Amino acid sequence: MPVAASAVYFLNLRGDVLINRLYRDDVGGNMVDAFRTHIMQTKELGTCPVKQIGGCSFFYMRISNVYIVIVVSTNANVACAFKFVVEAVALFKSYFGGAFDEDAIRNNFVLIYELLDEIMDFGYPQNLSPEILKLYITQEGVRSPFSSKASERPVPNATLQVTGAVGWRREGLVYKKNEVFLDIVESVNLLMSSKGVVLRCDVTGKILMKCFLSGMPDLKLGLNDKIGLEKESQLKSRPTKSGKTIELDDVTFHQCVNLTRFNSEKTVSFVPPDGEFELMKYRITEGVNLPFKVLPTIKELGRTRMEVNVKVKSVFGAKMFALGVVVKIPVPKQTAKTSFTVTSGRAKYNAAIDCLVWKIRKFPGQTEPTLSAEIELISTMTEKKSWTRPPIQMEFQVPMFTASGLRVRFLKVWEKSGYNTVEWVRYITKAGSYEIRC
């Protein structure tokens, strides 16, 4: 269910109403008094951003020195309400030159009332795109003296962009060189037991694009996902030979993607926004290719000595390499002295985090560097609890490698003028939560 807001209030830190807008008559005008009495004066502002008082719910968020409060009397969508607040603040900042505070609101009463009438109708959120709203609300806000006025090019064909579905791109764009940059960035989340058993493993990824294309191009992206390849083979009435296929979970798209065509043909087709944007996000839980294997061995020799041996094996190809590899090996708090031997990189003891920090600037594929350390501990009579070993943590970045196996099969650009396009594709895998119990 949408927000269906009954009223929106803008309050300062003292609880004074700076500006408000009533969209429905199902709540009284004194609802802000209930917010001040039951939430602000009781100092419950930092506990929960949603509060129910009587038959109404209050959704509130603090931006700078202003509280934005949405009052609803029905079972509304809370996430949609906070999304509306975030988008509305971004809209106000675009009019006010990047500032949103009590002074900016006091200096722009008329403009804010006009915007509130446009971005919400009878309590339901409407269009909050600054590019589109500036086509017919041309009044400039009073800008802060510390903000710089951004130079903006006029957007032609306002009626088409307001009523049509391509509100994220303006017409008439011209570039001398038409280029498309596509980055597949993945984060690997792993939890492995001390015996090498994978307890939890998944990959969260996103496809980032940066487009510098003339006109209104229509792009079509083909991936090696299982559903898309099966649908393509059905349309062509013959089996496909595209190598390994993967199964994507929890896929979300940018608003520019044609969902109707994706549901019917399982192809990602879209008219891209100009510049940089996030095309899609996904998650994969099956068939994850781990870039590293960690084999730790920790021996406690009495109460004052320990031996640590850690071997890290890179599983990816020999022609590839990882950058900025950091291995954090936990040690007891009563560590007094350490000595290291590493076959690659550098290691040191960081007493602030109680870890041996092993750094390798460039980690080639199919190699197995090792770390050996001797640790001397301080023997204390008060320390009776046995040391609970925290997991080993890793940080890394592997270019041109995807843990999910996702690959771009094709990226096609159609435009009526038939210009030439240069496409660039890059793969990056990073460590999200990469932990190995020892």
TAZI-V957008 format. One record per residue. PHI is phi in whole degrees, 0 to 359 (999 if undefined). PSI is psi in radians with two decimals (* if undefined). OMEGA is omega as a letter, one per 30 degrees, with the letter a starting at -180 (* if undefined). Layout:
BEGIN
PHI_PSI_OMEGA + PHI_PSI_OMEGA
END
This chain:
BEGIN
999_2.41_l + 294_-3.05_a + 293_-0.89_a + 53_0.96_a + 287_2.38_l + 274_-0.57_a + 201_2.70_l + 231_2.24_a + 240_2.50_l + 244_2.02_a + 241_2.64_l + 272_-3.09_a + 291_-0.33_l + 274_-0.18_a + 96_0.12_l + 284_2.43_l + 282_2.08_l + 276_-0.78_l + 199_2.60_l + 210_2.80_l + 217_2.13_l + 265_2.14_a + 258_-0.38_a + 224_2.82_a + 257_0.33_a + 271_-0.03_l + 230_2.67_l + 276_2.90_a + 285_-0.16_a + 262_0.33_a + 295_-0.47_l + 294_-0.47_l + 295_-0.66_l + 295_-0.64_l + 294_-0.75_l + 295_-0.73_a + 287_-0.80_a + 267_-0.25_a + 238_-0.96_a + 289_-0.80_a + 286_-0.41_l + 270_0.02_l + 58_0.76_l + 259_0.25_a + 294_-0.51_a + 267_0.04_a + 272_-0.96_a + 211_2.33_a + 281_0.06_l + 233_2.22_a + 223_2.34_l + 252_2.15_l + 232_2.02_a + 65_-2.21_l + 260_0.22_a + 238_2.68_l + 245_2.46_a + 245_2.13_l + 252_2.13_a + 223_2.65_a + 212_2.43_l + 261_2.18_l + 238_2.01_a + 58_-2.14_l + 253_0.56_a + 230_2.36_l + 260_2.22_l + 255_2.10_a + 241_2.22_l + 250_2.21_a + 253_2.23_l + 230_2.59_l + 246_0.08_a + 238_3.12_l + 279_1.53_a + 264_2.91_l + 277_1.93_a + 292_-0.75_a + 299_-0.69_l + 295_-0.64_l + 296_-0.81_l + 290_-0.57_l + 297_-0.68_l + 298_-0.74_a + 297_-0.78_a + 297_-0.79_a + 292_-0.64_l + 294_-0.71_l + 296_-0.72_l + 298_-0.64_l + 294_-0.81_l + 298_-0.72_a + 298_-0.63_l + 293_-0.52_l + 277_-0.56_a + 266_0.11_l + 80_0.46_l + 98_-0.07_a + 253_2.45_l + 216_1.78_l + 207_-3.00_a + 297_-0.70_a + 294_-0.69_l + 296_-0.64_l + 290_-0.76_a + 296_-0.52_a + 274_-0.11_a + 225_0.72_a + 303_-0.89_a + 298_-0.77_a + 295_-0.70_a + 294_-0.72_l + 299_-0.71_l + 294_-0.69_l + 291_-0.69_l + 297_-0.56_l + 289_-0.47_a + 271_-0.64_a + 274_-0.17_l + 215_2.30_a + 235_2.03_l + 54_0.59_l + 90_-0.03_a + 254_2.26_a + 298_2.50_l + 242_-2.65_a + 289_2.22_l + 242_0.31_a + 283_2.12_l + 299_-0.63_a + 297_-0.66_a + 279_-0.74_a + 296_-0.55_l + 288_-0.15_l + 288_-0.56_a + 233_-0.11_l + 249_1.52_a + 269_-0.02_l + 295_2.34_l + 268_2.43_l + 281_2.85_l + 282_1.99_a + 272_2.67_l + 291_2.52_l + 296_-0.27_a + 266_-0.07_a + 261_2.54_l + 261_2.38_a + 283_2.09_a + 282_2.41_l + 278_2.17_a + 238_2.38_l + 277_2.55_l + 294_2.55_a + 257_2.02_a + 281_2.96_l + 55_1.04_a + 295_-0.70_a + 299_-0.72_a + 296_-0.68_a + 284_-0.51_l + 285_-0.73_a + 267_-0.47_a + 277_3.11_a + 266_-0.06_a + 256_1.08_l + 277_-0.13_a + 267_0.00_a + 216_2.36_l + 264_2.71_l + 277_2.86_l + 86_0.23_l + 286_2.37_a + 224_2.24_l + 233_2.51_l + 292_-0.65_l + 234_2.09_a + 270_2.03_a + 228_2.61_l + 228_2.13_l + 251_2.27_a + 232_2.15_l + 243_2.25_l + 255_1.92_a + 248_2.16_a + 236_2.57_l + 240_2.23_a + 263_2.23_l + 246_2.09_a + 222_2.44_l + 226_2.01_a + 240_2.48_l + 284_2.98_l + 293_-0.33_l + 266_0.11_l + 88_0.21_l + 272_2.25_l + 283_2.02_a + 272_-0.64_l + 209_2.36_a + 205_2.23_l + 203_2.89_a + 232_2.23_l + 250_2.26_a + 225_2.85_l + 213_2.59_l + 252_2.00_a + 257_2.41_a + 232_2.60_l + 226_1.96_a + 247_2.28_l + 232_1.36_a + 238_2.49_l + 277_2.67_l + 72_-2.59_l + 239_1.33_a + 284_2.68_l + 247_2.04_a + 258_2.61_l + 226_2.14_a + 248_2.26_l + 245_2.21_l + 245_2.92_l + 269_0.63_l + 283_2.65_a + 295_-0.79_a + 295_-0.75_a + 295_-0.71_a + 290_-0.65_l + 296_-0.73_l + 294_-0.67_l + 294_-0.68_l + 293_-0.58_l + 293_-0.70_l + 293_-0.60_a + 271_-0.12_l + 59_0.55_l + 207_2.64_a + 294_2.60_a + 264_2.62_l + 235_1.36_a + 243_0.34_l + 76_-2.59_a + 293_2.41_l + 246_2.66_l + 233_2.81_a + 245_2.02_a + 273_2.45_l + 241_2.66_l + 51_0.95_a + 275_2.28_l + 232_2.47_a + 244_2.77_l + 292_2.73_a + 296_-0.28_a + 284_-0.28_a + 287_2.37_l + 282_1.70_a + 290_-0.53_l + 298_-0.78_l + 290_-0.58_l + 293_-0.70_l + 292_-0.57_a + 270_-0.74_a + 251_-0.19_a + 59_0.66_l + 240_2.50_a + 269_1.73_l + 243_2.48_a + 194_2.74_l + 259_1.94_a + 283_2.63_l + 294_2.82_l + 278_2.29_l + 96_-2.57_a + 262_2.41_l + 200_2.90_l + 260_1.96_a + 287_-0.82_a + 201_2.78_l + 233_2.64_a + 206_2.99_l + 217_2.52_a + 226_2.31_a + 242_-0.18_a + 241_2.52_l + 67_0.67_a + 279_2.29_l + 266_1.87_a + 285_2.27_a + 286_-0.44_a + 225_2.60_l + 240_2.30_a + 245_2.21_a + 241_1.69_a + 263_2.59_l + 222_2.04_a + 237_2.15_l + 242_2.23_l + 263_1.94_a + 261_1.50_a + 77_-2.71_a + 261_-0.10_a + 236_0.00_a + 221_2.59_l + 217_2.60_l + 239_2.30_a + 236_2.20_l + 231_2.14_a + 231_2.21_l + 245_2.25_l + 244_2.11_a + 250_2.24_l + 273_2.17_a + 270_-0.37_a + 288_3.09_a + 297_2.72_a + 292_-0.44_a + 276_-0.10_a + 258_2.94_l + 206_2.69_l + 257_2.67_a + 240_2.57_l + 60_0.76_a + 282_2.23_l + 230_2.18_l + 246_2.11_a + 252_1.97_a + 253_2.02_a + 288_2.55_l + 226_2.85_a + 296_2.76_a + 292_-0.49_a + 273_0.49_l + 291_2.29_a + 252_-0.69_a + 211_2.51_l + 224_2.61_l + 223_2.44_a + 236_2.72_l + 217_2.05_a + 234_2.52_l + 272_-0.22_l + 203_2.49_l + 81_-2.82_a + 227_2.66_l + 223_2.62_l + 206_2.85_l + 263_2.20_l + 252_1.83_a + 289_-0.38_a + 292_-0.56_a + 245_0.09_l + 54_0.90_a + 218_2.64_l + 272_2.10_a + 256_2.02_a + 249_2.07_a + 243_2.31_l + 233_2.01_a + 292_-0.78_l + 227_2.05_a + 248_1.80_l + 292_2.77_l + 284_2.72_l + 59_0.68_l + 235_2.82_a + 224_1.26_l + 291_2.66_a + 230_2.73_l + 232_2.29_l + 236_2.31_a + 220_2.48_l + 248_2.29_a + 237_2.28_l + 254_2.32_a + 248_2.70_l + 273_2.17_l + 277_2.11_l + 239_2.50_l + 282_-0.43_a + 279_-0.37_a + 278_1.71_a + 256_-0.37_a + 284_2.47_l + 287_2.64_a + 286_2.09_l + 274_2.06_a + 281_1.96_l + 291_2.81_a + 286_2.70_l + 285_2.37_a + 245_2.56_l + 232_2.54_l + 233_2.41_a + 195_2.95_l + 213_2.14_a + 244_1.85_l + 289_2.65_l + 57_0.58_l + 219_2.38_l + 236_2.19_l + 292_-0.47_l + 279_-0.33_a + 85_0.16_a + 291_2.36_a + 224_2.57_l + 271_2.02_l + 279_-0.66_l + 200_2.72_l + 220_1.85_a + 252_2.45_l + 238_2.11_l + 249_2.31_l + 212_2.49_a + 301_-0.61_a + 284_-0.25_l + 69_0.66_a + 283_2.86_l + 276_2.52_a + 231_2.48_l + 252_2.16_l + 251_2.37_l + 236_2.23_a + 237_2.32_a + 224_2.49_l + 243_2.39_l + 220_2.28_l + 242_2.25_a + 239_2.93_l + 269_2.17_l + 272_-1.54_l + 241_1.58_a + 253_1.72_a + 233_2.42_l + 232_2.11_l + 287_2.52_a + 235_*_*
END
